[in-house]
Amino acid sequence: MPNDARMKLMKELKWRGATHACPNCSGPAQCAMEEGKSGSLCWCMSEPQSENAITKYDTCLCKNCLTGEESV
């Protein structure tokens, strides 16, 4: 598989399950409310509340940006 095709496929796989792009890093982000589900079902509800949760953005941050975790 040519390198360009491989990179395109990897990008598509990375975005599976994403509802939007993180406004901080432009990576894939997932929000239950953007899928029409209850906010209480979102992954972020299990995270400890901190000042990091308050942002200047109109959309949710990805888990890495919200929690300060590094991508693996």
Summary of the structure (lengths in Angstrom):
residues: 72
radius of gyration: 14.0
end to end distance: 24.1
largest distance: 44.9
contacts: 153
relative contact order: 0.19
helix: 43%
strand: 6%
